[in-house]
């Protein structure tokens, strides 16, 4: 664990993964955070200074652009099989209901991948190699067979780096992805 911290209602846990290629050269670093509800953290917070800083952004009007995307009813099954993420809340209605979900849900990473595809195509001239960093918080459910809306809320440029602030709404217009942030090469 990189960081662990008590929060109201539970404990925040963050883990860092560093991926390297066959030669040992860095490919990417991923931080995964989880909120453990009703789990008490023994002691003080530790490691939060090791987490990357994500700037806050307050939109001052309408989104710069938005695009609706229909989620195929089988999308979670396809993503589960292709991504090797075998968790039955995405593929078993019975299991999903047994843990309090209305039915199967789309993976948060699948929702994010659709958003990143739109950001890449609309802001980076279709070139994924320009993407430098990505951060977001998964905050809502996406049900297969329903639409999502990807929205860019703001855009900034500093030197040779661009910054995008985005979110994703689910069919109920609740945020499925909050505080989306991407940096890219200009």
Secondary structure, 3 states (H helix, E strand, C coil): CCEEEEECCEEEEEEEEEEECCCCCEEEEEEEEEEEECCCCCCCCECHHHCCCCCCCCCCCCCCEEEEEECCCCHHHHHHHHHCCCCCCCCCHHHHHHCCCCCCCCCHHHHHHHHHHHHHHHHCCCCHHHEEEEEEEECCCCCCCCEEEEEEEEEEEECCEEEEEEEEECCCCCEEEEEEEEEEEC
